Amino acid sequence: MRVALAQVTSGRDLVENLALVEEYAERASAAGAGLVVFPEATMRAFGHRLTDIAEPLDGDWAARVRDIAARHGIVIVAGMFTPGDAGRVRNTLLITGQGVEAAYDKIHLFDAFGFAESDTVAPGEGTVTFEVGELVVGAATCYDIRFPRLFDRLARDGAQAIVVPASWGSGEGKAEAFQLLARARALDTTCYVLACDQADPRSQGRDPGRAPTGVGHSIIVAPDGTVLASAGAGPELLVADLDPELVARVRQTLPVLANARRT
């Protein structure tokens, strides 16, 4: 199955961000992809107020994304914000199109490097897998990639590929860490890993500020750790073909899931 990662830079305006979803979904569909993954916070970039735009999964923004997915005949994964508790929002992945309808709320919140996501975002609790064609896909978001147990759980739930929309914080070595973690999680689980970051705002002459607004360098990794496609810092569409049979072959040769002992 052909997949695409839409490395874009979202901003404050929801309509402009929907236009990016439209543009890149159309491009992904034209390239033959059955699934296109957008970054975390596609709805609105971090560094802006979130509580005033959070809406339920049956709200207008999600409905517009569903319409885009239907018109282009593709499954879309895109980061949005839904209402949470105690005046906070939830950091949600909307997964929609071609008969697929699911949502994942980010479990591990980015309270690190001087940023406190939990001040404004409530954590999710459950894991999510969904099917696109013959491929079982697990969902994770950004900081989740630093927690191998979540990826192990998704693989044991049947995932052959795991999508990781992100809005990675900038800093020395952070782009390299993002790609290293994606490859490590692929090797941990013998899954494909599709890690889609926000493009680096600086590549377009924008000031990223202090919020985690992306460093680019999205990456598609095979279950043996091989890099199938990798982006630079700026906006880009990555495309790669995934083979569920390769997952089975790698797991037969390197049965890390079967060999793991619970300690």
Secondary structure as the mmCIF struct_conf table of DSSP 4:
data_model
#
loop_
_struct_conf.conf_type_id
_struct_conf.id
_struct_conf.beg_label_comp_id
_struct_conf.beg_label_asym_id
_struct_conf.beg_label_seq_id
_struct_conf.end_label_comp_id
_struct_conf.end_label_asym_id
_struct_conf.end_label_seq_id
STRN STRN1 ARG A 2 GLN A 7
BEND BEND1 ARG A 12 ARG A 12
HELX_RH_AL_P HELX_RH_AL_P1 LEU A 14 ALA A 30
TURN_TY1_P TURN_TY1_P1 ALA A 31 GLY A 32
BEND BEND2 GLY A 34 GLY A 34
STRN STRN2 LEU A 35 VAL A 37
HELX_LH_PP_P HELX_LH_PP_P1 PHE A 38 PRO A 39
TURN_TY1_P TURN_TY1_P2 GLU A 40 ALA A 41
BEND BEND3 MET A 43 ARG A 44
TURN_TY1_P TURN_TY1_P3 PHE A 46 GLY A 47
BEND BEND4 HIS A 48 HIS A 48
TURN_TY1_P TURN_TY1_P4 THR A 51 ILE A 53
TURN_TY1_P TURN_TY1_P5 LEU A 57 ASP A 58
BEND BEND5 GLY A 59 GLY A 59
HELX_RH_AL_P HELX_RH_AL_P2 ASP A 60 HIS A 72
TURN_TY1_P TURN_TY1_P6 GLY A 73 GLY A 73
STRN STRN3 VAL A 75 PRO A 83
BEND BEND6 ASP A 85 ASP A 85
TURN_TY1_P TURN_TY1_P7 ALA A 86 GLY A 87
STRN STRN4 VAL A 89 GLY A 97
TURN_TY1_P TURN_TY1_P8 GLN A 98 GLY A 99
STRN STRN5 VAL A 100 ASP A 105
BEND BEND7 ILE A 107 HIS A 108
STRN STRN6 ASP A 111 ALA A 112
TURN_TY1_P TURN_TY1_P9 PHE A 113 GLY A 114
STRN STRN7 PHE A 115 ALA A 116
HELX_RH_3T_P HELX_RH_3T_P1 GLU A 117 ASP A 119
TURN_TY1_P TURN_TY1_P10 THR A 120 THR A 120
STRN STRN8 VAL A 121 ALA A 122
STRN STRN9 THR A 129 VAL A 132
TURN_TY1_P TURN_TY1_P11 GLY A 133 GLU A 134
STRN STRN10 LEU A 135 ALA A 139
HELX_RH_3T_P HELX_RH_3T_P2 CYS A 142 ARG A 146
HELX_RH_AL_P HELX_RH_AL_P3 PRO A 148 ARG A 156
TURN_TY1_P TURN_TY1_P12 ASP A 157 GLY A 158
BEND BEND8 GLN A 160 GLN A 160
STRN STRN11 ALA A 161 ALA A 166
HELX_LH_PP_P HELX_LH_PP_P2 TRP A 168 SER A 170
BEND BEND9 GLY A 171 GLY A 171
TURN_TY1_P TURN_TY1_P13 GLU A 172 GLY A 173
HELX_RH_AL_P HELX_RH_AL_P4 LYS A 174 THR A 189
TURN_TY1_P TURN_TY1_P14 THR A 190 THR A 190
STRN STRN12 TYR A 192 ASP A 197
HELX_LH_PP_P HELX_LH_PP_P3 GLN A 198 ASP A 200
HELX_RH_3T_P HELX_RH_3T_P3 PRO A 201 GLN A 204
TURN_TY1_P TURN_TY1_P15 GLY A 205 GLY A 205
BEND BEND10 ARG A 210 ALA A 211
STRN STRN13 ILE A 219 VAL A 221
TURN_TY1_P TURN_TY1_P16 PRO A 223 ASP A 224
BEND BEND11 GLY A 225 GLY A 225
STRN STRN14 VAL A 227 SER A 230
BEND BEND12 ALA A 233 GLY A 234
STRN STRN15 GLU A 236 ASP A 241
HELX_RH_AL_P HELX_RH_AL_P5 PRO A 244 THR A 253
BEND BEND13 LEU A 254 LEU A 254
HELX_RH_AL_P HELX_RH_AL_P6 VAL A 256 ASN A 259
#
